[in-house]
Amino acid sequence: MDQKEITLFETAAKFGIFSIARRKPTVFDAFLNLAHEVMHPESAFTPLTRELLGAYVSKQFGCSFCHLGHLETAFAIGGEEVRSLVDHPSEELKPIFALADKIVANAVTEEDILSFLNLGYSEKHYEDVVFVCALFGFANRMVTGFGIEYDAKRDEASSRFLAKGYRMKN
C-alpha cells in the first residue's frame, strides 16, 4: 500500500491559524465572527478579563497556540503586568477561573452557579464565562487538530491585532 504524504503540519507550521482559512475560508470567517461576538462587544467583563480567561481555558485544554497567543493579546491590552495572571490569578480572577474549570470539565452544577452569583456576579457574568469557555473549547480542538503550534515570530503581530477585534474584514 502506498504511503500518503501529509502536508497538514507543514502548512500549519508555515501559516499558523491562517492555514485553516486556506482549507475552509467560510468556516474560518464564521469562526472569527463568532470569536468577535464573544470577545469584543458588550459584556459583563472587560476585553482584558475575557482574553485572560481565554488564555487560561486554553492552558487547561492543552492548547499552547491559543494559550500563548491570547496571553500576547492580553499583554497588548493590559501591559506586562498581566502576563503572570493566568498562572497567578488575582483575587478577582480566581472565582472566574474556578468556574471555568467546572465548565471545561463538564462538571458545573446549579450549586456552582449559585455560589458564583453569591459572590456578587450576575447571570450575565456567568453567561460570558460559558461563552468564552465554549469558544475556546472549539478553537483549541480546531487548532490542535490541525497541528498548529504558537510561533512568536509568526504569530505575535496577529495576537496583538486581536486586541482591536477579531474581524479581519468588514
Secondary structure by P-SEA (a helix, b strand, c coil): cbbbbbaaaaaaaaccccccccccaaaaaaaaaaaaaaccccccccaaaaaaaaaaaaaaaccaaaaaaaaaaaaaccccccccccccccccaaaaaaaaaaaaaccccaaaaaaaaaacccaaaaaaaaaaaaaaaaaaaaaaaabbbbbccccaaaaaaacccccccc
